[in-house]
């Protein structure tokens, strides 16, 4: 998330909106948001099983963990790129999003 917060300028210039969500409590999410100094919306108390069923994101029912997931949503509201990770390696980065948006803009 810090990566997206520190890349705010290029993202805004390209018209890319960033949001984040978590299964954690609203209080925990707001504490995290304040600590990371991010300027984009972060939502809490997402329903993990529903998000998993709707998107394919990995969900570990035993402890309620919705694993790291990233979606690039196009202007029509369709997921044009997704990435799922069960650990800290393999997350979508701001530069990944910028490159994909620039590529799609130039080729469509």
N, CA, C and O atoms as a DFTB+ gen file, in Angstrom:
432 C
 N C O
     1  1       0.805      -1.186       0.000
     2  2       0.000       0.000       0.000
     3  2       0.853       1.257       0.000
     4  3       0.484       2.267      -0.599
     5  1       1.982       1.192       0.665
     6  2       2.872       2.354       0.699
     7  2       3.332       2.681      -0.712
     8  3       3.456       3.851      -1.075
     9  1       3.585       1.648      -1.508
    10  2       4.001       1.842      -2.888
    11  2       2.986       2.707      -3.634
    12  3       3.370       3.622      -4.362
    13  1       1.711       2.429      -3.460
    14  2       0.671       3.199      -4.132
    15  2       0.573       4.611      -3.558
    16  3       0.311       5.562      -4.294
    17  1       0.778       4.749      -2.269
    18  2       0.722       6.073      -1.636
    19  2       1.846       6.970      -2.137
    20  3       1.636       8.161      -2.365
    21  1       3.044       6.402      -2.309
    22  2       4.179       7.215      -2.744
    23  2       4.180       7.458      -4.249
    24  3       4.960       8.275      -4.739
    25  1       3.328       6.771      -4.981
    26  2       3.235       6.952      -6.432
    27  2       2.001       7.756      -6.806
    28  3       1.517       7.670      -7.935
    29  1       1.503       8.522      -5.881
    30  2       0.262       9.266      -6.094
    31  2       0.261      10.166      -7.307
    32  3      -0.723      10.204      -8.046
    33  1       1.356      10.902      -7.532
    34  2       1.416      11.837      -8.659
    35  2       1.161      11.193     -10.009
    36  3       0.242      11.606     -10.717
    37  1       1.952      10.185     -10.387
    38  2       1.720       9.533     -11.688
    39  2       0.346       8.865     -11.784
    40  3      -0.276       8.875     -12.846
    41  1      -0.121       8.292     -10.690
    42  2      -1.436       7.650     -10.714
    43  2      -2.529       8.680     -10.966
    44  3      -3.419       8.456     -11.785
    45  1      -2.465       9.806     -10.266
    46  2      -3.466      10.866     -10.437
    47  2      -3.400      11.427     -11.851
    48  3      -4.434      11.651     -12.480
    49  1      -2.191      11.656     -12.352
    50  2      -2.015      12.204     -13.702
    51  2      -2.686      11.322     -14.750
    52  3      -3.234      11.823     -15.732
    53  1      -2.642      10.009     -14.539
    54  2      -3.258       9.059     -15.471
    55  2      -4.735       8.812     -15.178
    56  3      -5.393       8.069     -15.906
    57  1      -5.262       9.426     -14.120
    58  2      -6.670       9.251     -13.770
    59  2      -6.964       7.927     -13.084
    60  3      -8.097       7.447     -13.110
    61  1      -5.947       7.338     -12.472
    62  2      -6.106       6.048     -11.800
    63  2      -6.517       6.291     -10.353
    64  3      -5.850       7.027      -9.625
    65  1      -7.609       5.676      -9.944
    66  2      -8.071       5.784      -8.567
    67  2      -7.664       4.526      -7.814
    68  3      -7.793       3.413      -8.325
    69  1      -7.177       4.712      -6.606
    70  2      -6.721       3.601      -5.777
    71  2      -7.622       3.490      -4.561
    72  3      -7.943       4.492      -3.921
    73  1      -8.029       2.266      -4.243
    74  2      -8.775       1.969      -3.022
    75  2      -8.217       0.678      -2.445
    76  3      -7.605      -0.116      -3.160
    77  1      -8.429       0.472      -1.163
    78  2      -7.974      -0.756      -0.514
    79  2      -9.070      -1.264       0.403
    80  3      -9.875      -0.485       0.914
    81  1      -9.098      -2.561       0.607
    82  2     -10.087      -3.167       1.490
    83  2      -9.463      -4.278       2.303
    84  3      -8.443      -4.854       1.924
    85  1     -10.099      -4.573       3.440
    86  2      -9.576      -5.582       4.350
    87  2     -10.729      -6.247       5.090
    88  3     -11.808      -5.672       5.235
    89  1     -10.486      -7.455       5.549
    90  2     -11.457      -8.124       6.418
    91  2     -11.291      -7.663       7.859
    92  3     -12.119      -7.977       8.714
    93  1     -10.221      -6.916       8.132
    94  2      -9.973      -6.414       9.487
    95  2     -11.046      -5.406       9.897
    96  3     -11.798      -4.896       9.068
    97  1     -11.090      -5.139      11.195
    98  2     -12.065      -4.188      11.731
    99  2     -11.802      -2.794      11.176
   100  3     -10.690      -2.477      10.752
   101  1     -12.852      -1.962      11.186
   102  2     -12.702      -0.583      10.730
   103  2     -11.645       0.151      11.539
   104  3     -10.868       0.931      10.989
   105  1     -11.614      -0.095      12.835
   106  2     -10.635       0.557      13.707
   107  2      -9.209       0.171      13.304
   108  3      -8.331       1.030      13.222
   109  1      -8.984      -1.104      13.057
   110  2      -7.647      -1.570      12.683
   111  2      -7.229      -0.985      11.325
   112  3      -6.076      -0.598      11.136
   113  1      -8.168      -0.929      10.398
   114  2      -7.873      -0.389       9.071
   115  2      -7.545       1.100       9.158
   116  3      -6.612       1.561       8.501
   117  1      -8.290       1.852       9.950
   118  2      -8.023       3.280      10.088
   119  2      -6.673       3.524      10.770
   120  3      -5.964       4.469      10.424
   121  1      -6.323       2.684      11.727
   122  2      -5.016       2.794      12.376
   123  2      -3.907       2.529      11.363
   124  3      -2.907       3.246      11.327
   125  1      -4.086       1.502      10.545
   126  2      -3.114       1.174       9.504
   127  2      -3.003       2.325       8.505
   128  3      -1.899       2.721       8.132
   129  1      -4.139       2.856       8.076
   130  2      -4.158       3.955       7.105
   131  2      -3.401       5.167       7.647
   132  3      -2.604       5.783       6.939
   133  1      -3.658       5.492       8.891
   134  2      -2.976       6.633       9.511
   135  2      -1.478       6.376       9.634
   136  3      -0.676       7.277       9.390
   137  1      -1.098       5.180      10.003
   138  2       0.307       4.839      10.166
   139  2       1.081       4.829       8.858
   140  3       2.264       5.166       8.820
   141  1       0.400       4.437       7.784
   142  2       1.058       4.383       6.472
   143  2       0.986       5.712       5.728
   144  3       1.671       5.905       4.724
   145  1       0.159       6.620       6.219
   146  2      -0.011       7.943       5.599
   147  2      -0.478       7.833       4.150
   148  3       0.032       8.534       3.276
   149  1      -1.441       6.960       3.898
   150  2      -1.962       6.833       2.539
   151  2      -3.109       7.821       2.341
   152  3      -3.846       8.128       3.278
   153  1      -3.248       8.308       1.123
   154  2      -4.281       9.288       0.824
   155  2      -5.480       8.718       0.101
   156  3      -6.365       9.467      -0.314
   157  1      -5.527       7.408      -0.057
   158  2      -6.653       6.804      -0.756
   159  2      -7.583       6.107       0.236
   160  3      -7.175       5.789       1.353
   161  1      -8.833       5.869      -0.170
   162  2      -9.783       5.223       0.729
   163  2      -9.382       3.783       1.066
   164  3      -8.892       3.040       0.215
   165  1      -9.604       3.417       2.318
   166  2      -9.390       2.044       2.768
   167  2     -10.643       1.612       3.531
   168  3     -11.075       2.288       4.465
   169  1     -11.211       0.494       3.128
   170  2     -12.413      -0.020       3.776
   171  2     -12.071      -1.241       4.619
   172  3     -11.133      -1.979       4.318
   173  1     -12.828      -1.435       5.655
   174  2     -12.649      -2.583       6.528
   175  2     -13.911      -3.407       6.623
   176  3     -14.962      -3.055       6.087
   177  1     -13.771      -4.521       7.326
   178  2     -14.882      -5.433       7.592
   179  2     -15.514      -6.000       6.324
   180  3     -16.723      -6.220       6.263
   181  1     -14.664      -6.236       5.298
   182  2     -15.166      -6.895       4.100
   183  2     -15.523      -8.335       4.451
   184  3     -14.926      -8.924       5.352
   185  1     -16.470      -8.886       3.760
   186  2     -16.868     -10.272       3.961
   187  2     -15.947     -11.158       3.122
   188  3     -16.127     -11.274       1.910
   189  1     -14.967     -11.778       3.764
   190  2     -13.963     -12.576       3.075
   191  2     -14.519     -13.655       2.166
   192  3     -14.114     -13.740       1.007
   193  1     -15.445     -14.493       2.658
   194  2     -15.984     -15.535       1.781
   195  2     -16.689     -14.976       0.541
   196  3     -16.604     -15.562      -0.538
   197  1     -17.374     -13.861       0.691
   198  2     -18.072     -13.269      -0.452
   199  2     -17.080     -12.702      -1.458
   200  3     -17.225     -12.920      -2.661
   201  1     -16.068     -11.972      -0.975
   202  2     -15.043     -11.433      -1.875
   203  2     -14.350     -12.577      -2.607
   204  3     -14.101     -12.489      -3.809
   205  1     -14.041     -13.640      -1.889
   206  2     -13.394     -14.802      -2.486
   207  2     -14.278     -15.439      -3.565
   208  3     -13.809     -15.751      -4.659
   209  1     -15.544     -15.623      -3.245
   210  2     -16.469     -16.237      -4.200
   211  2     -16.659     -15.368      -5.440
   212  3     -16.757     -15.882      -6.554
   213  1     -16.711     -14.065      -5.248
   214  2     -16.951     -13.145      -6.364
   215  2     -15.729     -12.903      -7.230
   216  3     -15.867     -12.597      -8.414
   217  1     -14.520     -13.035      -6.659
   218  2     -13.313     -12.639      -7.388
   219  2     -12.285     -13.739      -7.579
   220  3     -11.396     -13.612      -8.422
   221  1     -12.389     -14.817      -6.813
   222  2     -11.381     -15.870      -6.871
   223  2     -10.222     -15.652      -5.922
   224  3      -9.276     -16.439      -5.905
   225  1     -10.284     -14.592      -5.130
   226  2      -9.210     -14.314      -4.170
   227  2      -9.113     -15.449      -3.154
   228  3     -10.140     -15.932      -2.677
   229  1      -7.907     -15.880      -2.816
   230  2      -7.762     -16.957      -1.832
   231  2      -8.219     -16.512      -0.440
   232  3      -7.844     -15.444       0.044
   233  1      -9.027     -17.347       0.182
   234  2      -9.534     -17.067       1.518
   235  2      -9.264     -18.276       2.397
   236  3      -9.628     -19.398       2.045
   237  1      -8.624     -18.049       3.544
   238  2      -8.336     -19.129       4.476
   239  2      -9.369     -19.054       5.588
   240  3      -9.293     -18.202       6.474
   241  1     -10.329     -19.958       5.525
   242  2     -11.464     -19.936       6.445
   243  2     -11.064     -20.184       7.892
   244  3     -11.707     -19.667       8.805
   245  1     -10.014     -20.966       8.115
   246  2      -9.629     -21.334       9.479
   247  2      -9.341     -20.126      10.364
   248  3      -9.602     -20.160      11.567
   249  1      -8.805     -19.063       9.775
   250  2      -8.526     -17.869      10.580
   251  2      -9.040     -16.578       9.938
   252  3      -8.691     -15.480      10.373
   253  1      -9.865     -16.714       8.906
   254  2     -10.504     -15.548       8.305
   255  2      -9.587     -14.643       7.517
   256  3      -9.824     -13.438       7.439
   257  1      -8.536     -15.204       6.927
   258  2      -7.580     -14.394       6.171
   259  2      -7.967     -14.368       4.694
   260  3      -8.073     -15.407       4.043
   261  1      -8.172     -13.168       4.188
   262  2      -8.340     -12.950       2.754
   263  2      -6.965     -12.538       2.245
   264  3      -6.473     -11.456       2.565
   265  1      -6.353     -13.403       1.457
   266  2      -4.975     -13.165       1.020
   267  2      -4.878     -11.966       0.092
   268  3      -5.866     -11.529      -0.497
   269  1      -3.656     -11.444      -0.024
   270  2      -3.392     -10.275      -0.844
   271  2      -3.897     -10.447      -2.260
   272  3      -3.569     -11.421      -2.938
   273  1      -4.683      -9.508      -2.690
   274  2      -5.268      -9.551      -4.021
   275  2      -5.232      -8.150      -4.612
   276  3      -5.378      -7.161      -3.895
   277  1      -5.040      -8.074      -5.902
   278  2      -5.062      -6.786      -6.568
   279  2      -5.873      -6.880      -7.837
   280  3      -5.770      -7.851      -8.586
   281  1      -6.674      -5.872      -8.071
   282  2      -7.494      -5.838      -9.286
   283  2      -7.336      -4.493      -9.949
   284  3      -7.377      -3.453      -9.292
   285  1      -7.158      -4.516     -11.238
   286  2      -7.182      -3.304     -12.043
   287  2      -8.528      -3.320     -12.749
   288  3      -8.820      -4.208     -13.550
   289  1      -9.334      -2.328     -12.438
   290  2     -10.700      -2.258     -12.964
   291  2     -10.732      -1.188     -14.049
   292  3     -10.291      -0.060     -13.830
   293  1     -11.253      -1.543     -15.210
   294  2     -11.286      -0.583     -16.317
   295  2     -12.450       0.402     -16.138
   296  3     -13.271       0.226     -15.237
   297  1     -12.527       1.425     -16.979
   298  2     -13.593       2.421     -16.832
   299  2     -15.007       1.857     -16.935
   300  3     -15.958       2.487     -16.472
   301  1     -15.158       0.665     -17.545
   302  2     -16.476       0.034     -17.645
   303  2     -16.820      -0.785     -16.405
   304  3     -17.884      -1.401     -16.347
   305  1     -15.920      -0.798     -15.404
   306  2     -16.168      -1.535     -14.178
   307  2     -15.806      -3.009     -14.255
   308  3     -16.165      -3.781     -13.366
   309  1     -15.103      -3.410     -15.303
   310  2     -14.691      -4.806     -15.469
   311  2     -13.265      -4.992     -14.966
   312  3     -12.423      -4.112     -15.141
   313  1     -12.993      -6.130     -14.346
   314  2     -11.633      -6.437     -13.918
   315  2     -10.818      -6.772     -15.162
   316  3     -11.093      -7.757     -15.848
   317  1      -9.802      -5.939     -15.449
   318  2      -8.980      -6.181     -16.634
   319  2      -7.670      -6.881     -16.291
   320  3      -7.001      -7.427     -17.168
   321  1      -7.310      -6.862     -15.018
   322  2      -6.099      -7.536     -14.562
   323  2      -6.293      -7.906     -13.096
   324  3      -6.806      -7.104     -12.315
   325  1      -5.894      -9.091     -12.727
   326  2      -5.980      -9.485     -11.320
   327  2      -4.702     -10.202     -10.924
   328  3      -4.000     -10.778     -11.756
   329  1      -4.420     -10.150      -9.629
   330  2      -3.238     -10.803      -9.110
   331  2      -3.544     -11.258      -7.691
   332  3      -4.051     -10.484      -6.879
   333  1      -3.235     -12.507      -7.398
   334  2      -3.502     -13.073      -6.079
   335  2      -2.201     -13.601      -5.490
   336  3      -1.385     -14.191      -6.198
   337  1      -2.012     -13.387      -4.192
   338  2      -0.796     -13.837      -3.544
   339  2      -1.105     -14.344      -2.142
   340  3      -1.850     -13.709      -1.395
   341  1      -0.536     -15.478      -1.792
   342  2      -0.728     -16.009      -0.444
   343  2       0.420     -15.625       0.479
   344  3       0.535     -16.148       1.587
   345  1       1.267     -14.709       0.020
   346  2       2.381     -14.230       0.831
   347  2       2.816     -12.860       0.359
   348  3       2.172     -12.269      -0.509
   349  1       3.905     -12.342       0.920
   350  2       4.334     -10.983       0.592
   351  2       4.975     -10.830      -0.786
   352  3       5.153      -9.707      -1.257
   353  1       5.320     -11.924      -1.432
   354  2       5.926     -11.860      -2.760
   355  2       4.824     -11.980      -3.808
   356  3       3.891     -12.769      -3.657
   357  1       4.943     -11.196      -4.857
   358  2       3.987     -11.308      -5.953
   359  2       2.790     -10.395      -5.838
   360  3       1.702     -10.750      -6.291
   361  1       2.960      -9.237      -5.249
   362  2       1.872      -8.270      -5.141
   363  2       1.897      -7.321      -6.327
   364  3       2.953      -7.075      -6.910
   365  1       0.733      -6.789      -6.683
   366  2       0.637      -5.789      -7.725
   367  2       1.265      -4.492      -7.208
   368  3       0.987      -4.056      -6.091
   369  1       2.106      -3.894      -8.029
   370  2       2.758      -2.650      -7.632
   371  2       2.171      -1.477      -8.418
   372  3       1.490      -1.664      -9.427
   373  1       2.446      -0.277      -7.939
   374  2       1.959       0.916      -8.634
   375  2       2.523       0.983     -10.050
   376  3       1.805       1.340     -10.985
   377  1       3.798       0.643     -10.218
   378  2       4.391       0.699     -11.557
   379  2       3.763      -0.341     -12.478
   380  3       3.632      -0.091     -13.676
   381  1       3.369      -1.503     -11.952
   382  2       2.652      -2.501     -12.755
   383  2       1.359      -1.895     -13.302
   384  3       1.039      -2.043     -14.481
   385  1       0.631      -1.217     -12.429
   386  2      -0.643      -0.613     -12.815
   387  2      -0.413       0.490     -13.839
   388  3      -1.119       0.561     -14.845
   389  1       0.560       1.340     -13.591
   390  2       0.852       2.436     -14.523
   391  2       1.221       1.878     -15.892
   392  3       0.715       2.350     -16.910
   393  1       2.098       0.877     -15.926
   394  2       2.492       0.274     -17.212
   395  2       1.302      -0.328     -17.949
   396  3       1.168      -0.156     -19.161
   397  1       0.450      -1.024     -17.230
   398  2      -0.718      -1.655     -17.853
   399  2      -1.680      -0.598     -18.400
   400  3      -2.195      -0.744     -19.509
   401  1      -1.922       0.456     -17.635
   402  2      -2.832       1.510     -18.087
   403  2      -2.262       2.230     -19.295
   404  3      -2.992       2.507     -20.247
   405  1      -0.975       2.537     -19.277
   406  2      -0.345       3.201     -20.425
   407  2      -0.418       2.294     -21.645
   408  3      -0.756       2.756     -22.734
   409  1      -0.106       1.011     -21.483
   410  2      -0.176       0.059     -22.602
   411  2      -1.585      -0.014     -23.181
   412  3      -1.766       0.070     -24.395
   413  1      -2.584      -0.170     -22.310
   414  2      -3.973      -0.278     -22.777
   415  2      -4.435       1.005     -23.456
   416  3      -5.151       0.965     -24.456
   417  1      -4.019       2.141     -22.907
   418  2      -4.418       3.435     -23.494
   419  2      -3.834       3.602     -24.883
   420  3      -4.510       4.089     -25.789
   421  1      -2.591       3.204     -25.056
   422  2      -1.936       3.354     -26.365
   423  2      -2.416       2.343     -27.388
   424  3      -2.341       2.604     -28.589
   425  1      -2.904       1.200     -26.944
   426  2      -3.261       0.117     -27.869
   427  2      -4.763      -0.074     -28.040
   428  3      -5.186      -1.052     -28.657
   429  1      -5.560       0.812     -27.522
   430  2      -7.029       0.707     -27.709
   431  2      -7.602       1.963     -28.270
   432  3      -8.811       2.047     -28.488
